[in-house]
Amino acid sequence: MTWTIYAQLADNSPAINAEWLMSGLSGLFGARPEFAVRQTSLPFSRAPSVDLVSGTWLARLTYEEGDAVLADSIEIRRVTREDPSGQEASTRRIRAVLSSDEAGEYTNHSIWVTDFLRSIPGVLLFDVTRNEYF
């Protein structure tokens, strides 16, 4: 089963796009031979994604903004009944989809991606599968 994280961005979060994600991931993982960082475009999406690949493991990060993101943010707060930051509902996020890792071979990789997302000022991380902030 894949793991999806919404990294909801606040007003004080930096301006983010695919190039920003590419630069950040390349800076953290680019010198390690077991990782490849590449920009991709999915067939039914206008937004480019950035893939972090190691062996059979993949993390795909996509910057998203707009009304659909706002609607999701409002729904998340309704379902969780949480407002962990006290900020307005978010219109910007990074959607991170991480490959299934039933054997636990890539656990550290998932932690490193989560740490990368957590390092963004003003970010709130939401686990879509478990419907909770973390």
Secondary structure, DSSP 8 states (H G I E B T S, - for coil): --EEEEEE--TTS----HHHHHHHHHHHHTTSTT-EEEEE--TT-SS-EEEEEETTEEEEEEEEESHHHHHHHHHHHHHH---SS-----SEEEEEEE---TT-TTHHHHHHHHHHHHTSTT-EEEETTTTEE-
